[in-house]
């Protein structure tokens, strides 16, 4: 079944009669007991990262979807939210962290990079030059060079944890961690820890 464009507004919380943002936020916080945001790469070999993080932090993933009496999906028991971006880099996840805090509240932010990641196969200069040659675009000022690729796992995780901590959109009470995930055996190694 497809939704007709003229009916889209019925699915938008802020367009409902008597909408009150503070009340909607309270309901969202009750509907999903979010505790941990995990930022990781879109590489299909690392789909086990959220479960590994849940185990490490005694969280719930994937959890169960909660239905109301009419069978509508109204919540979840998961305590882990995924933010999936190239290389698992924090620069691409910052708005998602801000929104997650606003709607649900966050205790932990976990950035996970993984072994044999594609983001280790190029350099910042290489991608900048390739875009100039292949796309006719100058991307040199779009992103910090330190956020473009991964040349050293400890340095990139340290950079990403610091970037998140310094962001005004990161909750001050959140603990932030950087982990390396072994693509082959699913093991997690803590590299960086920044406790609130």
Number of C-alpha atoms within 10 A of each C-alpha: 3 4 7 7 7 7 9 10 11 10 9 9 12 13 11 11 7 7 11 11 11 9 10 14 15 12 15 17 18 14 16 21 18 25 21 28 26 24 29 27 23 15 16 7 13 19 15 13 25 25 16 17 24 19 12 10 14 10 20 21 18 15 12 11 14 14 12 9 6 6 8 10 11 13 18 17 17 19 19 27 23 16 21 17 16 19 23 25 28 27 17 17 21 19 14 18 24 17 13 20 20 16 18 18 23 25 16 21 25 25 27 28 29 27 13 12 19 14 19 16 11 13 16 19 13 12 15 17 17 15 15 14 11 8 9 10 12 13 13 16 8 8 12 11 14 16 18 23 23 24 15 10 18 17 14 20 27 19 19 24 23 17 15 20 20 11 13 10 16 23 21 14 12 19 18 24 22 28 23 21 23 16 19 11 7 17 15 19 13 14 15 21 15 14 12 12
